Amino acid sequence: MRKTAVVAILVVLLFSLGMAFAFQNEPDGFRGLKWEDPPTEDMVCVDIMEGERTLYKLPNEKLHIGNAWFYKIVYSFFGSPERFMRVDLYFYGERNYKLLESICQGKFGEETTKGFHEHAWISPETTVVLVYDVADDKGSLSLGDWTIFSEYTEAKKTAEEAKKEKQAEETEEDW
């Protein structure tokens, strides 16, 4: 989660500095599901997060891209009605990380941002982020729609501020 936050901050900085560029083959979704589509009938809800984000999985999901294998694929939807915002593909092992690094570089070209075991392809519309934690020997590949993710981030921030205000009001008499 910490790496996701770091990448999110990096994305915001890049956009604010005007340094984000398009990259080749920007995804408009994942496996036939387009950004902003509603969940399909065969998807199963696995969690409802604060900020109106709902997580789904597909029961018979193909858990690989090429020879890179995943232990879990999670689809994120936001809003009412729910719109496809992001997909996270989770994997174990450096071998899968190296395969995904090669696959993503071949598909999306040179990274717009690169760090130690972190690769990002960022544009004003789309993000693709590959991270690998050496200590835990696991990582993730995330693809998402920047516009919907920005809406989600703003809604979550507003909900957190409202929660803090409510807590302050509820404890006012305790002071």
Phi, psi and omega in degrees: 000322181299320180293324178297318179296319179297315180295319179299317178297319179299319178299314179300316179299316180299318179293319181293332178271357180071027185260358183281133180237162174289157175230161185293147176056041178305129180289144175253017181157204181211126176049049175089345177268119183270152175307141180080354175293152173282167176299148177279162183297332182273359178282147180246127178289128180248342180190149173240118185264161173299150179087019176064030177262128181243135182253136181230161170224162175255128184300324183247038183296137172285114188267043176202157167233115186059231179264007177269127185251145180244149174264346180199142173232126184236130178259131180253134178235150183221146170096180177222106005288156181296137179233138179297123186245322189196154172230137179240126180247119186256137183222162173249147166090146178294328179301313178296321178301312180298319178298314180293323176302313180293316180299313182293319178296322177293321182278315188258354180084201182291139180298148172277338177215137180217137177223193179288111182058030176222130178227138178220137173244113190232134173223175177296341182255326193221151172229143171229123183229127176243121179229150179220127178261108184299317183296319180271348181057042175209163182201189180210153171241121182240134176236135183205164177266119185296321183296310181293321178299322178296318177298315179299314181299318180293318179296320179295317179298316179297317179296320179294320178294319178296322178296317179297317179297318180295317178298320179295318179295318182293335182258005184302319182290340180288345182275000000 
